[in-house]
Amino acid sequence: MQPTSVRIGMMDSTRPGLVVTLAARHLGRWERLRRAFGRMVIVSTIALLVSNFMLLVVPAPHLHLCSLPLAIILGPLVAFLAWRQRVLLGATDIACARCGKPVAVPKDQPGWPVRMNCLHCGIMVELTHAAVSRD
């Protein structure tokens, strides 16, 4: 975990957010690739098993013809979405951008942007990477 500057704001707000430093684990290229490949294998295997089980339980060929391509496409799609995750945030509490009450960030929350609801005021709190200029 390394300290990372994060901007706390409200979703779809033009107001500048508060910049804080949170612990985050930045994923390297090979770790991202390993996570994406693992998720692709898991999702594709489960989807293919369900697709073939459906053929045995409900012998309707059109269900199998629709579910098999879906199972083949779903694995790489999940892998691409997992590969896009470049950082995992550590568990912490942040202040809500509207009411100031604490909002819990779960452990290993993928970013950017990270969105969660404030339990007190109901606003969608958004965490984005704050580019810090080094002057």
Secondary structure, 3 states (H helix, E strand, C coil): CEEEEEEEEECCCCCCCEEEEEEEEECCHHHHHHHHHHHHHHHHHHHHHHHHHHHHHCCCHHHHHHHHHHHHHHHHHHHHHHHCCCEEECCEEEECCCCCCEEEECCCEECCCEEEECCCCCCEEEEEECCCCCC
